[in-house]
Amino acid sequence: MIYQESVMRVAQRFAGYSLQEADNLRKACGKKIREMIALEREKFVAGCESTGYGREVGTALFDIIEPFADYAFNKSHSYGYGLVAYQTAYLKAHHPVEYLAALLTSVKDDQDRSAVYLNECRAMGITVLVPDINVSLSEFAARYDDEGSGFIPFGLSAVRNVGEGLVRLIIEERQRNGPFTDFYDFCERVDPQVLNKRAVESLVKAGAFDSLGHERRGLLAVMDQIIDRAIGRRRERAQGVMSLFEGSDPDASPLYDERVPIPDLAFDKMERLAYEKEMLGLYVSDHPLMGMEHVLRRRADCTISQLREGQEWTEVRTVAGVVTNLSRKYTKKGDLMAIFVLEDLGAAIEVMVFPKAMAEYGPLLTEDAVVCVRGRLDTREEPPKIICMELAAIDMTSGEPPLCLRLRPGVLDGPAVHQLKKLLLAHPGGSPVYVRVGEQRLRLAPEFAVDQSNGLRGELLAAFGPGVIDAL
């Protein structure tokens, strides 16, 4: 038996219980009232005999019911949770793109959970794209390229200032007349309601027109002019007015190109990501910390996810990440304090900077700054927060001198490679590592960047001989 209702059904079917009598037996089992269960045994066995099943069957069935009462509640719940866990594990293993697209849609209003699942997509090698005016649906959706590789484009309705009504009009036009060829084509074809400048600006900042070949900064510079001209031409056509350069066929190519050229101007990485964060609530196409994991590992005790998993609020820990959603406010006494969200590659958490810490570290707090925070995790309220005690900025641009190794081709057998990886990973730091083998020189992945000041060179010389350290 799995459910308490099974006890009721057996009692009705075999022992002839009424619904009320069966429910009394269920209550006795559910509340583990041993005296009531014992009293029911003779009644149940007698009932089975009177219905023709016999005392032997009645005794055997009650021998199952009686111990079932000890774990009825736990068993029913564990069975249900186990079934759901199996189903979700199966979907994640066999249909990962569809599963994660559905999962992202289910938490689209929760930025913390969205960041966790977005990082899970990265870990599984599933690309999550910024919104695409020619590919995205309203929500997250699984898509496959010509080679069968899956990816998940951001849903258009997730873009700030873009409502589901406008998204529906865009998708209907795309389905009716095919993909948009460029921004001019988009402005000429969509319903005029879509050409709301605030909504279009948000789509541009989110990257929705990237696939059409337009740089975001250049498009933002001229989009107002393009939209105004497109609306003006459509209004003239509706009134029967024809442009001098348009020709007699409105559907034919114009005799003269009156379009405002879109300059080839691009944002730098941090500006582009800042706009993505503003419009989507997440860093999608990249992350300010991507490729700098080794720097964070060296400066922090743990990741934000590890911090949130069971640490007591009295423990002092150090975590690192990028500052987002920064706000400054004054206390009742008039002292300045700050609240911000610290985000690393896997999770995010709110940080409280009270006046004493604010007086010392306030100048370091700017939007999109990369910092490490030392403080206590306060779990007295949900969600938990960090109470900042110390704060330091992390300079992500200052590079450390690289380490170049020279190895003979014959040295690179299995055990030697394993030993080299073990040594490098044991000394995480900021120095990139190059390996020269013969005439080839390779740069190792950022995860193998090292700290050269803590004995690594000596260990390399002992393991691979005096010629292992090479000059660049």
Order of alpha helices (4+ residues) and beta strands (2+ residues): alpha-alpha-alpha-alpha-alpha-alpha-alpha-beta-beta-beta-alpha-alpha-alpha-alpha-alpha-alpha-alpha-beta-beta-beta-alpha-beta-beta-beta-alpha-beta-beta-beta-alpha-beta
